[in-house]
Amino acid sequence: MPHTAVILAAVSEEQGPGNTLRVVLLAALVGAALLAWFLLRGYRNDDNND
């Protein structure tokens, strides 16, 4: 059983996908905000459309 304890200790030291997931979510939110701004600015009416 000492081998199992060593394996469990090694696995518990890993942090998991926490930091990567935060970066991906942040990039997705920033990308969504930029996409919304880019698309919505085309619908703006400045009364210059003669």
C-alpha positions in Angstrom: 0.0 0.0 0.0 2.9 2.5 0.3 2.8 2.9 -3.5 -0.8 4.0 -3.4 -0.1 6.6 -0.8 2.8 8.0 -2.9 0.5 8.2 -6.0 -2.3 9.9 -4.1 0.2 12.4 -2.6 1.6 13.2 -6.1 -1.9 13.7 -7.5 -3.1 15.9 -4.7 -0.2 18.3 -5.3 -1.4 19.2 -8.8 -3.5 22.4 -9.0 -5.8 21.3 -11.8 -7.2 23.5 -14.6 -7.9 26.4 -12.3 -5.5 29.0 -13.8 -6.0 27.9 -17.3 -9.8 28.0 -16.9 -9.6 31.5 -15.5 -7.6 32.7 -18.5 -9.9 31.1 -21.0 -13.0 32.6 -19.3 -11.5 36.0 -19.2 -10.5 35.9 -22.8 -14.0 34.7 -23.8 -15.6 37.5 -21.9 -13.3 40.2 -23.4 -13.8 38.7 -26.8 -17.6 38.7 -26.4 -17.5 42.3 -25.3 -15.4 43.4 -28.2 -17.6 41.5 -30.6 -20.8 43.1 -29.2 -19.2 46.5 -29.4 -18.1 45.9 -33.0 -21.5 44.6 -34.1 -23.6 47.2 -32.2 -21.6 50.2 -33.4 -22.9 49.4 -37.0 -26.5 50.0 -35.8 -25.7 53.4 -34.3 -27.7 56.2 -36.0 -25.8 59.5 -36.1 -28.3 61.1 -38.5 -25.6 61.3 -41.1 -27.2 58.8 -43.4 -28.5 61.1 -46.1 
